[in-house]
Amino acid sequence: MLKDQPLNLMLLAAPLAIWASVGGWSDLWVFVFIFLVMIPLANLQGETTESLALGETIGGLVNATFGNAVEVIVAIFALKAREINVVQSSLIGSVLSNLLLVLGCAFIAGGVRNKESSFNAVGA
């Protein structure tokens, strides 16, 4: 697993994050360690949803649902803490990111590779 994906070495930051949190380290170090752990976890999550092979439409829905799991978890915890501004900012950021950044990058990548693109109307 580590030979195939050297990115997974970053998972070793998980115990460091726990140790930093329990040990009373600054919040910056806890954040850095948790951030480093999130990168390989996102990669593993993407590989897992792709390996389910549920077909193009259902696979896309599963990937999109689990891809937003972090945002949903943050929103739930923020709602419990009555941090409405955090929830609103998270939702607006998610919508803008998906509409502008992701879609724009997809159009650019598609335009660089192909002069003309075609789309599956059923899958859309």
Order of alpha helices (4+ residues) and beta strands (2+ residues): alpha-alpha-alpha-alpha-alpha-alpha
